Amino acid sequence: MANTKIQTPAYPSAARLADSIAILNTLASLKCLEQSNSDKSKCQEHFDNYKECKKKEREARWSAIEVGLYSHES
């Protein structure tokens, strides 16, 4: 008999992160920090790219909510 139990992530926010269009920006930022020994000043471009991507994602979500494609809880 196959195990049909649905696996939920240890951290619920992890699933939302993986669904984000900004995941590549997130990973690039983390990689930069790792390669620069956590020198944030060397990674500012990655942070800015992430921030802009999240802004566009948020705007797209609000537009979808306004036309009824998503609820506020999504």
N, C-alpha and C positions, 0 to 999 in steps of 0.2 A: 504494500500500500504506500503510495507516495505521500510525502509530507506536504499538506496543503495549507499549513499555517502561514499567514501573510507576515512577512518580516517588516517591522517598522524600524526606522533608524533610531539609534541610541539617542540621538539629539533630533527632535522633530524639526528644528530649523535647518538641519542638514539637507532634508529633502527639498525645502524651498530654495536653498542655495543652489542645489544642482539644477533646479528648474529655471534659474535666473539666466537671462541672456548675458549677464555680466560675469559669469563664471570664469571665462577666459581671462578677463581683466583681473579678477580676484587671484587666480593662479599666477598670473604674470607678476602681480604685486608681491605675492608671497615668495616667489622664486627670486625676485630682485632683492628682497630683504635678506633672504638666505645667502645669496651670493655676495652681498655687500656687508656681511656681518652686522646686519640690522641698522645700517646707516641710512636712515630715512631720506636724507637729502639727496641720495643717489637714485632714489626711486620715485621722485615727485611726479615724473611724467606718467608712470604707471598708476599712481594714485589719482591723478587728474583724469586719466582715461576711464578708470573705474567710476569715479564720481559722475562723469558725463554720461556714461552708459546707464548707471542706475537712475539718473535723472530722466533719461529718455524712456527707460522701462517704466518708471513711476507715471510719467505723462501718458504713456500708452495704456497703462492699466486704468487710470482715471478716465481716459477717453472711452475705453471699453465699458466701464461702469456706467458712464453717462448714457450710452446707447443700449444698455441692458445686457451686455454680453457676460459680465461678471457681477457678482454681488460684492459688497464690502468685505465679506468674510473670506473670499477666495485668496 
